[in-house]
């Protein structure tokens, strides 16, 4: 999708941008090709499960969280039928998990149809992509032609937009024949030389071209969504290593004179509907995608654990509210990882009364009207509705399990669920504790902090006219790590209890400082991350680094040894300058704790670092 956002509301790199389905909760994988933090221009690719003809497909885009980590799932955006996806936006990297990065030979960055593309001089420029194996294949790209030379199906003359790197028998090329785009083909044994001609080449204009083979069915070519084909009666065609923008021998007339953008290779046959949808979505001045009006939203969060159960039953919930409430708006909010606090107890006392027997994992929260007087809790089997009632205690994080007509109070004690100690200097930060006396007329509250070594400390904090109280715990690098218990009481009456965890901060090495020294290193984009709480979600963590004396094309091994001794390996290849990067997906099954990651090259360990996964509420999982 392409649109323009208000840069004042978005992180400068667009990391806080994310997409969901129409339910507002199901997150979609996406890759940002371009986000301009000055102008707000956004070009992003979003993986949508299904698009139906004749029916609008509604998606939501969220942004505006200054503290959000990178929401992209780049490799997850492209399924396993993609061999390579080259956006050609200032680089030649493959966006798929295959790491089929291409190699440039003279083409230069230029304006593209979607963000940037690569310009070819018509004489010597080309881009080489790695070889691949497939029976069926589809190529797709946007082409801007300044001029071209016609050739024939039976020879190697004329302008080639894509050809092979070596003079082998097989062909799966795109060239100019009789003023048209044409798919030239030949089998591995040299038979079947010929091809199929498509629509006319238009100079000084962008055109969308797809070509490929449906084995034993047809060879095909689409130009701007219009198809031409011939029957396929040939033998084996092993697609050759692609040379983009040129004949295998680049000379004047055989090299494309113009620009190429968004070059993709697939090991499958795309349907006519798929290709038509891509063309309609990506063409200039398209009305295929309509951007709706922006809704004002402010992210809020539940934070921490409110202690307490009732008659051996536990009601629990926690997470991030995706929107704020207005006087007239009714909104539903996904339950996500908590990273801040909100004091519900400052509003009118609230309780939940169960309307039927339920024991299900909590899935979402529904608030209607901004006074918090009405709180609906939705499970798989219905809504548990609340109303004004007496005080009780509530616990965050777990499963809804209540008997009929049992009230649970939505107030008490709130605290940030976890805190990472700053590792350097004399820096310190605060943990804020907030709560409410649940309608009782107290002037002070006793807060008791129990440390991991079981020692405790008491604080007396004042209570305001609305029953609110707050306190701050100062944390610095000398503060002990572990789980802390917090309780609030008055004259032996327990108002509420909760806990939080202080965990070590693992500082990632920075590319900026180490690249200057040309040092071998490995770093983690998110060295301390929260493991997703739902099997429907996952997190992508980037591992990246740099190597000196690296020989392009050599394998690089990244070895992870988890806290429980499991070993995982990722074999990748770096760029010519020694830079490398890869990703690993984190699901709820990912082993928690601190894990070691090693950079191995030619059987030598060159660098190592650590990464730590903690629970959804930020508590260290033991």
URLIN-V680746 format. One line per field, one symbol per residue. phi: phi as a letter, one per 40 degrees, with the letter a starting at -180 (. if undefined). burial: # if it has 16 or more other C-alpha atoms within 10 Angstrom, else .. Layout:
phi: ???
burial: ???
//
This chain:
phi: .babbcccbbdcbgcccabbcccgbccbcabccabccccgcbbbbbcbdabbcgbcbcbbbbahbcbcccccbccccbcccccabbcfcgabccccccfcccbcbgcbcacbcbgcbbcbcgbacabbbccabaccaabaabbbbcaabcbbccabcgcbcaabcbccccbacbacbfgbcaccbacccgcgciibcbcccbcfacbbbbaibbdgbabbabbfgcbbabcbbcccbcdcccbcgacdbcadgcbcbibbbfcbbbcabccccccccccccbccfcbcbbccccccabcbacagbcchbbfgbbbaaahbccacbbcbcbbbbccbccbababcccccdbbbbcbacaabccbabbbbgccgcbbbbbbcbhbbbbacaccabbbcgibcabcdfccbccahbbaccaaccccbgbcabbbcbbaacggccbcabcbbbbcdcgcbabbbbcbcccgcbaabbcbbccccchcbbbbbaafgcccaaaaabbbccbcccbcccccccfccabbbcbcbbccdcbccbabbbcbaiabcfccdgccbbbbbbcdcgcbbbbcbbccccgcaaabbcbbdcccchcbcbbcbafgbccaaababbbcdcgcccb
burial: .#..#.#..##..########..##.#########.#..#########..........##.####...##########...########.#######.######..####.###########.#######.#...###########.######..##########...#########.##########...########.##...##########..############....#..##############.###################....##..#####.............#..#########.....##########.#.....#########################..##.########...########...#####...#######.#####...################........#.######...#.########.........#.#..######...###..###########....###############.#...#...###############....##########..#....########.........####..######..###..###########.....##############..
//
